[in-house]
């Protein structure tokens, strides 16, 4: 298993992760790191909560969690968001890390 990234912190009965979101992108994908956060591009506009719903769904898929186990704690109207995860065990954080650049 991959070690925990710097943007993941243990909190109460789960984990918290900081995410930097870029809504309105061509496709939903991991885009590296930005200001100590995992950067995620979303193919959803920042209107009517569409980007937030897309983010929750994408993070849940990446970490193999239910959508109900991923909650936006703060940053609902900002690009920088704090998510709370309540998995039954520790997720595979490797899926939240960008692929290393080819040599």
The first five atom37 places (N, CA, C, CB, O) and aatype in JSON, in Angstrom:
{
  "aatype": [20, 20, 20, 20, 20, 20, 20, 20, 20, 20, 20, 20, 20, 20, 20, 20, 20, 20, 20, 20, 20, 20, 20, 20, 20, 20, 20, 20, 20, 20, 20, 20, 20, 20, 20, 20, 20, 20, 20, 20, 20, 20, 20, 20, 20, 20, 20, 20, 20, 20, 20, 20, 20, 20, 20, 20, 20, 20, 20, 20, 20, 20, 20, 20, 20, 20, 20, 20, 20, 20, 20, 20, 20, 20, 20, 20, 20, 20, 20, 20, 20, 20, 20, 20, 20, 20, 20, 20, 20, 20, 20, 20, 20, 20, 20, 20, 20, 20, 20, 20, 20, 20, 20],
  "atom_mask": [
    [1, 1, 1, 1, 1],
    [1, 1, 1, 1, 1],
    [1, 1, 1, 1, 1],
    [1, 1, 1, 1, 1],
    [1, 1, 1, 1, 1],
    [1, 1, 1, 1, 1],
    [1, 1, 1, 1, 1],
    [1, 1, 1, 1, 1],
    [1, 1, 1, 1, 1],
    [1, 1, 1, 1, 1],
    [1, 1, 1, 1, 1],
    [1, 1, 1, 1, 1],
    [1, 1, 1, 1, 1],
    [1, 1, 1, 1, 1],
    [1, 1, 1, 1, 1],
    [1, 1, 1, 1, 1],
    [1, 1, 1, 1, 1],
    [1, 1, 1, 1, 1],
    [1, 1, 1, 1, 1],
    [1, 1, 1, 1, 1],
    [1, 1, 1, 1, 1],
    [1, 1, 1, 1, 1],
    [1, 1, 1, 1, 1],
    [1, 1, 1, 1, 1],
    [1, 1, 1, 1, 1],
    [1, 1, 1, 1, 1],
    [1, 1, 1, 1, 1],
    [1, 1, 1, 1, 1],
    [1, 1, 1, 1, 1],
    [1, 1, 1, 1, 1],
    [1, 1, 1, 1, 1],
    [1, 1, 1, 1, 1],
    [1, 1, 1, 1, 1],
    [1, 1, 1, 1, 1],
    [1, 1, 1, 1, 1],
    [1, 1, 1, 1, 1],
    [1, 1, 1, 1, 1],
    [1, 1, 1, 1, 1],
    [1, 1, 1, 1, 1],
    [1, 1, 1, 1, 1],
    [1, 1, 1, 1, 1],
    [1, 1, 1, 1, 1],
    [1, 1, 1, 1, 1],
    [1, 1, 1, 1, 1],
    [1, 1, 1, 1, 1],
    [1, 1, 1, 1, 1],
    [1, 1, 1, 1, 1],
    [1, 1, 1, 1, 1],
    [1, 1, 1, 1, 1],
    [1, 1, 1, 1, 1],
    [1, 1, 1, 1, 1],
    [1, 1, 1, 1, 1],
    [1, 1, 1, 1, 1],
    [1, 1, 1, 1, 1],
    [1, 1, 1, 1, 1],
    [1, 1, 1, 1, 1],
    [1, 1, 1, 1, 1],
    [1, 1, 1, 1, 1],
    [1, 1, 1, 1, 1],
    [1, 1, 1, 1, 1],
    [1, 1, 1, 1, 1],
    [1, 1, 1, 1, 1],
    [1, 1, 1, 1, 1],
    [1, 1, 1, 1, 1],
    [1, 1, 1, 1, 1],
    [1, 1, 1, 1, 1],
    [1, 1, 1, 1, 1],
    [1, 1, 1, 1, 1],
    [1, 1, 1, 1, 1],
    [1, 1, 1, 1, 1],
    [1, 1, 1, 1, 1],
    [1, 1, 1, 1, 1],
    [1, 1, 1, 1, 1],
    [1, 1, 1, 1, 1],
    [1, 1, 1, 1, 1],
    [1, 1, 1, 1, 1],
    [1, 1, 1, 1, 1],
    [1, 1, 1, 1, 1],
    [1, 1, 1, 1, 1],
    [1, 1, 1, 1, 1],
    [1, 1, 1, 1, 1],
    [1, 1, 1, 1, 1],
    [1, 1, 1, 1, 1],
    [1, 1, 1, 1, 1],
    [1, 1, 1, 1, 1],
    [1, 1, 1, 1, 1],
    [1, 1, 1, 1, 1],
    [1, 1, 1, 1, 1],
    [1, 1, 1, 1, 1],
    [1, 1, 1, 1, 1],
    [1, 1, 1, 1, 1],
    [1, 1, 1, 1, 1],
    [1, 1, 1, 1, 1],
    [1, 1, 1, 1, 1],
    [1, 1, 1, 1, 1],
    [1, 1, 1, 1, 1],
    [1, 1, 1, 1, 1],
    [1, 1, 1, 1, 1],
    [1, 1, 1, 1, 1],
    [1, 1, 1, 1, 1],
    [1, 1, 1, 1, 1],
    [1, 1, 1, 1, 1],
    [1, 1, 1, 1, 1]
  ],
  "atom_positions": [
    [[0.84, -1.18, 0.0], [0.0, 0.0, 0.0], [0.89, 1.24, 0.0], [-0.96, 0.0, 1.22], [1.96, 1.26, 0.61]],
    [[0.43, 2.28, -0.68], [1.13, 3.55, -0.78], [1.02, 4.29, 0.55], [0.56, 4.41, -1.95], [-0.01, 4.24, 1.21]],
    [[2.09, 4.99, 0.92], [2.02, 5.78, 2.15], [1.06, 6.95, 1.95], [3.43, 6.28, 2.57], [0.78, 7.37, 0.83]],
    [[0.59, 7.46, 3.05], [-0.4, 8.54, 3.03], [0.2, 9.81, 2.45], [-0.94, 8.8, 4.44], [1.27, 10.23, 2.88]],
    [[-0.46, 10.45, 1.49], [0.03, 11.72, 0.93], [-0.06, 12.85, 1.94], [-0.76, 12.09, -0.33], [-0.77, 12.75, 2.94]],
    [[0.67, 13.94, 1.68], [0.71, 15.08, 2.6], [-0.63, 15.78, 2.75], [1.74, 16.08, 2.13], [-0.85, 16.46, 3.76]],
    [[-1.53, 15.65, 1.79], [-2.82, 16.34, 1.86], [-3.89, 15.51, 2.58], [-3.3, 16.69, 0.46], [-5.06, 15.89, 2.6]],
    [[-3.51, 14.37, 3.15], [-4.43, 13.49, 3.88], [-4.09, 13.53, 5.37], [-4.35, 12.01, 3.34], [-2.92, 13.41, 5.75]],
    [[-5.11, 13.71, 6.2], [-4.9, 13.78, 7.64], [-5.92, 12.9, 8.36], [-4.98, 15.23, 8.14], [-7.09, 12.85, 7.97]],
    [[-5.48, 12.24, 9.4], [-6.38, 11.44, 10.24], [-7.26, 12.4, 11.03], [-5.57, 10.49, 11.21], [-6.78, 13.41, 11.54]],
    [[-8.54, 12.08, 11.14], [-9.46, 12.96, 11.87], [-10.58, 12.12, 12.46], [-10.03, 14.06, 10.94], [-11.31, 11.45, 11.74]],
    [[-10.71, 12.17, 13.77], [-11.75, 11.44, 14.5], [-11.88, 10.01, 13.99], [-13.09, 12.16, 14.37], [-10.95, 9.22, 14.12]],
    [[-13.03, 9.67, 13.41], [-13.27, 8.3, 12.94], [-12.97, 8.1, 11.46], [-14.7, 7.91, 13.2], [-13.43, 7.13, 10.86]],
    [[-12.21, 9.0, 10.87], [-11.94, 8.88, 9.44], [-10.74, 9.69, 9.03], [-13.15, 9.31, 8.64], [-9.74, 9.78, 9.75]],
    [[-10.85, 10.28, 7.85], [-9.74, 11.01, 7.24], [-10.25, 12.32, 6.69], [-9.07, 10.17, 6.13], [-11.44, 12.46, 6.4]],
    [[-9.37, 13.28, 6.55], [-9.69, 14.52, 5.86], [-8.66, 14.73, 4.76], [-9.72, 15.73, 6.85], [-7.47, 14.48, 4.95]],
    [[-9.14, 15.18, 3.62], [-8.23, 15.48, 2.52], [-8.54, 16.88, 1.98], [-8.35, 14.41, 1.39], [-9.69, 17.31, 1.94]],
    [[-7.48, 17.57, 1.56], [-7.66, 18.88, 0.95], [-7.51, 18.74, -0.56], [-6.63, 19.92, 1.52], [-6.58, 18.11, -1.06]],
    [[-8.45, 19.34, -1.25], [-8.52, 19.23, -2.71], [-8.6, 20.63, -3.31], [-9.74, 18.36, -3.14], [-9.3, 21.49, -2.77]],
    [[-7.9, 20.84, -4.4], [-8.04, 22.06, -5.19], [-8.79, 21.66, -6.45], [-6.62, 22.72, -5.53], [-8.37, 20.76, -7.17]],
    [[-9.9, 22.34, -6.71], [-10.8, 21.95, -7.8], [-10.72, 22.96, -8.94], [-12.25, 21.83, -7.29], [-10.69, 24.17, -8.72]],
    [[-10.7, 22.43, -10.15], [-10.79, 23.26, -11.35], [-12.04, 22.83, -12.11], [-9.49, 23.12, -12.25], [-11.99, 21.88, -12.9]],
    [[-13.17, 23.5, -11.87], [-14.41, 23.13, -12.57], [-14.39, 23.58, -14.02], [-15.62, 23.73, -11.85], [-13.6, 24.45, -14.4]],
    [[-15.26, 22.99, -14.83], [-15.39, 23.39, -16.23], [-14.29, 22.88, -17.13], [-15.45, 24.86, -16.32], [-14.09, 23.42, -18.22]],
    [[-13.56, 21.86, -16.71], [-12.49, 21.3, -17.53], [-13.07, 20.38, -18.61], [-11.48, 20.52, -16.65], [-14.25, 20.04, -18.58]],
    [[-12.22, 19.99, -19.56], [-12.69, 19.1, -20.63], [-13.07, 17.72, -20.11], [-11.62, 18.95, -21.69], [-14.04, 17.12, -20.57]],
    [[-12.3, 17.23, -19.13], [-12.63, 15.93, -18.55], [-12.27, 15.92, -17.07], [-11.89, 14.79, -19.29], [-11.46, 16.73, -16.61]],
    [[-12.88, 15.01, -16.35], [-12.61, 14.86, -14.92], [-11.38, 13.99, -14.75], [-13.84, 14.25, -14.17], [-11.31, 12.87, -15.26]],
    [[-10.38, 14.53, -14.02], [-9.12, 13.8, -13.85], [-8.29, 14.4, -12.72], [-8.32, 13.81, -15.16], [-8.51, 15.55, -12.32]],
    [[-7.35, 13.62, -12.23], [-6.34, 14.13, -11.31], [-5.39, 14.99, -12.11], [-5.58, 12.96, -10.57], [-5.07, 14.67, -13.26]],
    [[-4.93, 16.08, -11.52], [-4.06, 16.99, -12.25], [-2.82, 17.36, -11.45], [-4.82, 18.26, -12.64], [-2.26, 18.44, -11.65]],
    [[-2.38, 16.51, -10.55], [-1.17, 16.77, -9.79], [-1.45, 17.42, -8.45], [-0.26, 17.64, -10.59], [-2.49, 17.19, -7.83]],
    [[-0.5, 18.24, -8.02], [-0.6, 18.92, -6.73], [-0.63, 20.42, -6.98], [0.59, 18.53, -5.79], [-0.08, 20.92, -7.96]],
    [[-1.31, 21.12, -6.06], [-1.35, 22.58, -6.13], [-1.54, 23.11, -4.72], [-2.5, 23.08, -7.08], [-2.51, 22.77, -4.05]],
    [[-0.61, 23.94, -4.27], [-0.64, 24.55, -2.94], [-0.91, 23.54, -1.83], [-1.7, 25.63, -2.9], [-1.72, 23.78, -0.94]],
    [[-0.23, 22.41, -1.88], [-0.36, 21.39, -0.85], [-1.63, 20.58, -0.91], [-0.27, 22.03, 0.47], [-1.95, 19.85, 0.03]],
    [[-2.37, 20.69, -2.0], [-3.63, 19.95, -2.19], [-3.51, 19.04, -3.4], [-4.83, 20.93, -2.35], [-2.67, 19.26, -4.28]],
    [[-4.36, 18.03, -3.44], [-4.5, 17.25, -4.67], [-5.35, 18.1, -5.61], [-5.16, 15.82, -4.4], [-6.42, 18.58, -5.22]],
    [[-4.9, 18.29, -6.83], [-5.66, 19.08, -7.79], [-6.49, 18.14, -8.65], [-4.72, 19.95, -8.67], [-5.99, 17.15, -9.19]],
    [[-7.78, 18.46, -8.76], [-8.69, 17.66, -9.58], [-9.41, 18.57, -10.55], [-9.7, 16.87, -8.69], [-10.03, 19.56, -10.15]],
    [[-9.33, 18.22, -11.82], [-10.11, 18.93, -12.85], [-11.46, 18.23, -12.97], [-9.35, 18.95, -14.24], [-11.54, 17.0, -12.98]],
    [[-12.52, 19.03, -13.05], [-13.87, 18.47, -13.13], [-14.56, 18.89, -14.41], [-14.7, 18.89, -11.91], [-14.54, 20.06, -14.79]],
    [[-15.17, 17.94, -15.08], [-15.97, 18.21, -16.26], [-17.4, 18.54, -15.81], [-15.95, 17.0, -17.25], [-18.36, 17.89, -16.23]],
    [[-17.5, 19.54, -14.98], [-18.79, 19.99, -14.46], [-18.66, 21.47, -14.15], [-19.23, 19.17, -13.18], [-17.63, 21.91, -13.64]],
    [[-19.68, 22.24, -14.46], [-19.6, 23.68, -14.17], [-19.79, 23.96, -12.69], [-20.64, 24.44, -14.98], [-20.36, 23.16, -11.95]],
    [[-19.31, 25.12, -12.28], [-19.45, 25.53, -10.88], [-20.79, 26.25, -10.68], [-18.27, 26.45, -10.46], [-20.84, 27.36, -10.16]],
    [[-21.85, 25.59, -11.11], [-23.2, 26.15, -10.95], [-24.12, 25.08, -10.38], [-23.75, 26.68, -12.31], [-23.97, 23.89, -10.66]],
    [[-25.08, 25.52, -9.58], [-26.1, 24.61, -9.03], [-25.5, 23.39, -8.34], [-27.03, 24.16, -10.14], [-26.09, 22.31, -8.38]],
    [[-24.33, 23.56, -7.7], [-23.69, 22.48, -6.93], [-23.22, 21.3, -7.8], [-24.66, 21.97, -5.88], [-22.89, 20.24, -7.27]],
    [[-23.19, 21.47, -9.12], [-22.8, 20.38, -10.01], [-21.34, 19.97, -9.82], [-23.02, 20.78, -11.46], [-21.03, 18.78, -9.82]],
    [[-20.45, 20.93, -9.66], [-19.03, 20.61, -9.47], [-18.82, 19.87, -8.16], [-18.18, 21.89, -9.5], [-18.03, 18.92, -8.11]],
    [[-19.5, 20.27, -7.09], [-19.35, 19.59, -5.8], [-19.84, 18.15, -5.88], [-20.11, 20.34, -4.71], [-19.2, 17.25, -5.35]],
    [[-20.97, 17.93, -6.53], [-21.5, 16.57, -6.68], [-20.55, 15.72, -7.51], [-22.9, 16.6, -7.33], [-20.32, 14.55, -7.2]],
    [[-20.0, 16.3, -8.56], [-19.05, 15.59, -9.4], [-17.78, 15.24, -8.62], [-18.7, 16.43, -10.63], [-17.24, 14.15, -8.78]],
    [[-17.32, 16.16, -7.79], [-16.12, 15.92, -6.97], [-16.34, 14.76, -6.01], [-15.74, 17.18, -6.19], [-15.49, 13.88, -5.9]],
    [[-17.46, 14.76, -5.3], [-17.76, 13.7, -4.34], [-17.81, 12.35, -5.06], [-19.1, 13.97, -3.62], [-17.24, 11.37, -4.58]],
    [[-18.47, 12.31, -6.19], [-18.58, 11.06, -6.96], [-17.2, 10.58, -7.43], [-19.51, 11.26, -8.18], [-16.89, 9.4, -7.33]],
    [[-16.37, 11.5, -7.94], [-15.05, 11.15, -8.46], [-14.14, 10.64, -7.35], [-14.42, 12.35, -9.14], [-13.47, 9.61, -7.52]],
    [[-14.09, 11.34, -6.22], [-13.24, 10.92, -5.1], [-13.71, 9.56, -4.56], [-13.24, 11.98, -3.97], [-12.89, 8.7, -4.24]],
    [[-15.01, 9.38, -4.45], [-15.55, 8.1, -3.98], [-15.13, 6.97, -4.92], [-17.09, 8.16, -3.87], [-14.75, 5.89, -4.45]],
    [[-15.2, 7.2, -6.21], [-14.78, 6.17, -7.18], [-13.3, 5.87, -7.06], [-15.11, 6.61, -8.62], [-12.9, 4.71, -7.05]],
    [[-12.48, 6.91, -6.96], [-11.03, 6.73, -6.86], [-10.65, 5.89, -5.64], [-10.33, 8.08, -6.78], [-9.79, 5.01, -5.72]],
    [[-11.3, 6.16, -4.52], [-10.95, 5.49, -3.27], [-11.82, 4.27, -2.97], [-11.04, 6.46, -2.13], [-11.72, 3.67, -1.9]],
    [[-12.68, 3.93, -3.93], [-13.57, 2.77, -3.79], [-14.44, 2.88, -2.54], [-12.73, 1.47, -3.75], [-14.54, 1.94, -1.74]],
    [[-15.06, 4.04, -2.39], [-15.97, 4.31, -1.27], [-17.36, 4.58, -1.82], [-15.46, 5.52, -0.42], [-17.55, 4.8, -3.02]],
    [[-18.33, 4.56, -0.94], [-19.68, 4.98, -1.3], [-19.7, 6.51, -1.29], [-20.77, 4.39, -0.32], [-18.95, 7.13, -0.55]],
    [[-20.56, 7.11, -2.11], [-20.67, 8.57, -2.12], [-21.04, 9.11, -0.74], [-21.7, 9.02, -3.15], [-20.64, 10.21, -0.37]],
    [[-21.8, 8.33, 0.01], [-22.2, 8.77, 1.35], [-21.03, 8.81, 2.33], [-23.29, 7.86, 1.9], [-21.14, 9.4, 3.4]],
    [[-19.9, 8.2, 1.97], [-18.71, 8.19, 2.83], [-17.78, 9.37, 2.54], [-17.96, 6.88, 2.66], [-16.74, 9.51, 3.18]],
    [[-18.15, 10.21, 1.57], [-17.35, 11.38, 1.21], [-18.22, 12.62, 1.38], [-16.8, 11.27, -0.26], [-19.27, 12.74, 0.74]],
    [[-17.79, 13.55, 2.23], [-18.58, 14.74, 2.54], [-17.69, 15.98, 2.43], [-19.22, 14.65, 3.95], [-16.56, 15.98, 2.93]],
    [[-18.19, 17.02, 1.78], [-17.46, 18.29, 1.74], [-17.73, 19.02, 3.05], [-17.9, 19.16, 0.49], [-18.86, 19.41, 3.34]],
    [[-16.68, 19.2, 3.84], [-16.8, 19.82, 5.16], [-16.71, 21.34, 5.05], [-15.7, 19.29, 6.11], [-17.45, 22.06, 5.72]],
    [[-15.81, 21.81, 4.21], [-15.69, 23.25, 4.01], [-15.25, 23.54, 2.59], [-14.7, 23.87, 5.03], [-14.66, 22.69, 1.91]],
    [[-15.54, 24.76, 2.15], [-15.14, 25.17, 0.8], [-16.2, 24.91, -0.25], [-13.89, 24.48, 0.42], [-15.87, 24.79, -1.43]],
    [[-17.46, 24.81, 0.14], [-18.52, 24.51, -0.82], [-18.54, 25.49, -1.99], [-19.86, 24.52, -0.12], [-18.89, 25.11, -3.1]],
    [[-18.16, 26.76, -1.75], [-18.17, 27.75, -2.83], [-16.77, 28.21, -3.21], [-19.01, 28.94, -2.43], [-16.62, 29.21, -3.92]],
    [[-15.74, 27.5, -2.75], [-14.35, 27.84, -3.07], [-13.71, 26.73, -3.89], [-13.54, 28.08, -1.77], [-14.25, 25.62, -3.99]],
    [[-12.57, 27.04, -4.46], [-11.83, 26.0, -5.19], [-11.12, 25.05, -4.23], [-10.81, 26.64, -6.13], [-10.97, 23.87, -4.51]],
    [[-10.68, 25.59, -3.08], [-10.01, 24.75, -2.07], [-11.09, 24.14, -1.18], [-8.97, 25.57, -1.22], [-11.89, 24.86, -0.58]],
    [[-11.1, 22.82, -1.1], [-12.15, 22.13, -0.36], [-11.53, 21.16, 0.64], [-13.1, 21.38, -1.31], [-10.46, 20.6, 0.41]],
    [[-12.21, 20.97, 1.73], [-11.82, 19.98, 2.74], [-12.89, 18.91, 2.73], [-11.66, 20.63, 4.17], [-14.07, 19.18, 2.97]],
    [[-12.47, 17.68, 2.45], [-13.4, 16.55, 2.4], [-13.16, 15.64, 3.59], [-13.24, 15.76, 1.09], [-12.02, 15.41, 3.99]],
    [[-14.24, 15.14, 4.16], [-14.15, 14.15, 5.23], [-14.52, 12.8, 4.64], [-15.09, 14.52, 6.44], [-15.51, 12.67, 3.93]],
    [[-13.71, 11.8, 4.95], [-13.95, 10.43, 4.49], [-14.22, 9.57, 5.7], [-12.74, 9.88, 3.68], [-13.55, 9.68, 6.72]],
    [[-15.21, 8.7, 5.58], [-15.5, 7.79, 6.69], [-15.52, 6.35, 6.19], [-16.85, 8.15, 7.36], [-16.57, 5.7, 6.18]],
    [[-14.36, 5.84, 5.76], [-14.29, 4.46, 5.3], [-14.22, 3.49, 6.46], [-13.08, 4.27, 4.39], [-13.99, 3.88, 7.6]],
    [[-14.41, 2.22, 6.16], [-14.29, 1.2, 7.21], [-12.83, 0.88, 7.51], [-15.04, -0.08, 6.79], [-12.51, 0.45, 8.61]],
    [[-11.95, 1.09, 6.55], [-10.52, 0.89, 6.74], [-9.78, 2.02, 6.06], [-10.07, -0.49, 6.18], [-10.4, 2.97, 5.6]],
    [[-8.45, 1.92, 6.0], [-7.69, 2.97, 5.32], [-7.74, 2.76, 3.82], [-6.22, 2.98, 5.82], [-7.4, 1.68, 3.33]],
    [[-8.16, 3.78, 3.06], [-8.24, 3.66, 1.6], [-6.86, 3.49, 0.96], [-8.93, 4.87, 1.02], [-5.84, 3.74, 1.61]],
    [[-6.83, 3.08, -0.28], [-5.6, 2.99, -1.06], [-5.32, 4.38, -1.61], [-5.71, 1.93, -2.21], [-5.88, 4.77, -2.63]],
    [[-4.45, 5.12, -0.95], [-4.18, 6.51, -1.32], [-3.49, 6.63, -2.66], [-3.34, 7.17, -0.25], [-3.48, 7.71, -3.25]],
    [[-2.91, 5.57, -3.16], [-2.22, 5.6, -4.45], [-3.12, 6.05, -5.58], [-1.65, 4.24, -4.77], [-2.64, 6.64, -6.56]],
    [[-4.41, 5.79, -5.47], [-5.34, 6.21, -6.51], [-5.56, 7.71, -6.53], [-6.67, 5.51, -6.34], [-6.07, 8.25, -7.52]],
    [[-5.19, 8.41, -5.46], [-5.33, 9.87, -5.41], [-4.06, 10.58, -5.83], [-5.72, 10.3, -4.01], [-4.04, 11.81, -5.89]],
    [[-3.02, 9.85, -6.11], [-1.76, 10.45, -6.51], [-1.66, 10.47, -8.03], [-0.56, 9.69, -5.89], [-2.04, 9.5, -8.68]],
    [[-1.15, 11.56, -8.6], [-0.98, 11.6, -10.04], [0.06, 10.58, -10.48], [-0.58, 13.0, -10.49], [0.96, 10.23, -9.72]],
    [[-0.08, 10.13, -11.7], [0.9, 9.18, -12.26], [2.25, 9.88, -12.37], [0.44, 8.64, -13.66], [2.3, 11.05, -12.74]],
    [[3.33, 9.18, -12.07], [4.64, 9.8, -12.22], [4.92, 10.09, -13.69], [5.75, 8.91, -11.64], [4.47, 9.37, -14.57]],
    [[5.67, 11.15, -13.93], [6.0, 11.52, -15.31], [6.89, 10.45, -15.93], [6.7, 12.89, -15.36], [7.79, 9.93, -15.27]],
    [[6.66, 10.11, -17.21], [7.51, 9.11, -17.86], [8.92, 9.64, -18.02], [6.94, 8.7, -19.22], [9.13, 10.84, -18.18]],
    [[9.88, 8.74, -17.97], [11.3, 9.13, -18.1], [11.73, 9.11, -19.53], [12.22, 8.22, -17.28], [12.89, 9.41, -19.84]]
  ]
}
